[in-house]
């Protein structure tokens, strides 16, 4: 069974968006989050706070590992339970990033808010799949 067949066979939330929505939402979110990270990276506070890399950027890089791991855990390994653990950690890190980015650059912090909202929603969707399957 391929990934699409497997995914459509799962019992999902009635709030699950159509597949095409993910292809629209994710590019916008990635543009927003990388713009935010670039603003923090170039901020005076970031330059003054670290010799190599400032903490918010380090957290951002680590969070990306969790972000990219979710797809592997969920679709390749077909382990929604492990993916739920991953996305829970990632969402916590995104919330932390909203705060840390805000401290360095308010626009950057604001740019991360939609991503936090989507991460919370995606966590909910993952929870429903774990509970219903």
N, C-alpha and C positions, 0 to 999 in steps of 0.2 A: 504494500500500500504506500503510495507516495505521500508527501507531506500535505498536499492540499486535500487529498481524500481522507487522510487521518484527521486533519483539523476539522473538516466538515462533519466527520462522524462523531465528534465530541459533543456532549451536552454543554451548551454555552449560555451565557446570560442573554436575556432578551434585549439588552442594551448593546450587544456586540455590534459595532459598526460594520457596514459592508466592506469586503476586501479592498475595494478601490480606495476607500478612505485612508487606509494606512499608507498607500503610495502618495497621497496628497499631504497628509499630516507630517510624516517623518522628514521629508526634505525641508519643510518650513521650520520644523523644530531643530534640525541639525544646523541650518543656516543661523537661526537665532542663538543656539548655544555656542557655536564657534565664534560668532560675532561677539558675544558676551565674553568668552574666554580671551579673545584678542584684545578687547578693551581692558580687561584686567591685566593681562600680560604687559600691555603698554602703559599702564597707569603708573604714576609716580610712586604711589604707595607700594606697589608690587616691586618696583626697582629698588626701593629703599629698604624693603623688609627681608630681602634674601640675597645671598651671594650667587646662588646657582638658579634656584627656582622658588617662587613664593608659594606659600601653603595652599592658597585657593587653586592655583594651577596644578599643583601636585594632586590635590583632591579631584580635580576635573579629570586628570589623566587616569587615575585609579578608577573613577566612576565609569569611564569609557570601557574599561575592561569588563565591568559588570554589564554595561549596556550591550556590548557585542556578544557576551557570553550567553545572554538570555536566549537569543535565537538558536544557538547551538544546543543548549539544554532543552529547550521546548520542542524544536522541530527535528533536529538531528537525532538527539538521544530519546526524544519523545518522553521526556520526564517533566511534566508540568509541576510536580512537587519540588524538584530541584530548581526549576525556573522561578517558582514562587519565592523560594529563599533568595535567589539571585536578585529578583526585581524588588524585593523588600529592602535589601541592603542598598541597592541602587537608588531607590526612591528616598531613603533616608539621606543618602549622599547628595542627591539633588536638592533636598530641603536645606541641607548644610551649605551647599553651593549658593543657593539664593541668598542666604545670609552673608556668607563670606564675600561673594561678588558685590553685594550691596555695600558692604563696608569699603571696598576698594573703588567702586564706581556704581552709582545708583542706577544708571541706565543698564549696565550689565546685569545687576541684580534683577531689574524689571524684565529684561529679556529672558531670564530663566524661569519666570513664573508660569508661562504657558506649558513649558516642559514639565514642571512640577505637577501641574494639573493633569497633564496627559499621563505622567508616571503613576499618579494616584489612581486614575481611571484604569490604566493597564493592570495595576496591581489588583484592583477589584475584579477585573475580567479574569485574571489568572486564578484568584481565589475561587471564583465560581466554578471554573473548570476543574480545579482540584476537588472541590466539594461534591460536584455532580458526576464525577467520572471515577 
